[in-house]
Amino acid sequence: MKVRILKGDITTQEVDAIVNAANSSLMGGGGVDGAIHRAAGPELLEHCRKLRETTVRDGLRVGAAVATPAGRLDAAWVIHTVGPNRHIGQVDPRLLASAFSESLDAAVALEASTVAFPAISAGVYGWDPDEVGDVAASVLARKRWPEIEEVRFVLFSDDVLVAFRHAFDAAGVEYSD
Ligand code: APR
């Protein structure tokens, strides 16, 4: 598996699956959730609404992941996951690790070979980008997803880019930009 860490807009990434830092409602929001829904078009919300009426009736729990088609995005799939929200006391890093690992499991189930992640929980949900990078690196260090060719972390600001690079360096997980 190739790991890339780069600065950019996740909605323009040409990958099989784009991971969305959603909320439990799956009804969209701000941040990367808003950007993905805007770029994907209203069809994405329709797919999410159908999930809420069927397999995700009570909302998506923190650390879980679920996939939908990606509407107008270049990607084939959007994998929606919910990161922990520090502002309501969700401070257990295992919840954040689960959001990353369950999204990778979902990508394998979809036979997606290239996956793009944002910095889950590093925005509205108030987690320190250094800690998010550490958790992401610890998950990738498990090397549990040989079926996936490339995982890229698409970061929206220099501070988060640097945080992720430092975290992956410290964890000894190789990456390129
Ligand atoms: N591409 C890549 N990264 C982005 C983009 C983008 N287009 N837009 C924002 N980001 C970055 C943010 O700068 C941040 O570093 O994604 C990271 C995650 O921030 P949020 O999108 O705020 O996600 P999160 O902290 O997990 O909070 C989720 O916010 O948008 C709502 O509906 C969402 O309630 C949920 C909550």
Boltz pocket constraint, residues with backbone or C-beta under 6 A from the ligand:
constraints:
  - pocket:
      binder: B
      contacts: [[A, 8], [A, 9], [A, 10], [A, 11], [A, 21], [A, 22], [A, 23], [A, 28], [A, 29], [A, 30], [A, 31], [A, 32], [A, 33], [A, 34], [A, 35], [A, 83], [A, 84], [A, 118], [A, 119], [A, 120], [A, 121], [A, 122], [A, 123], [A, 124], [A, 125], [A, 126], [A, 154], [A, 155], [A, 156], [A, 157], [A, 160]]
      max_distance: 6.0
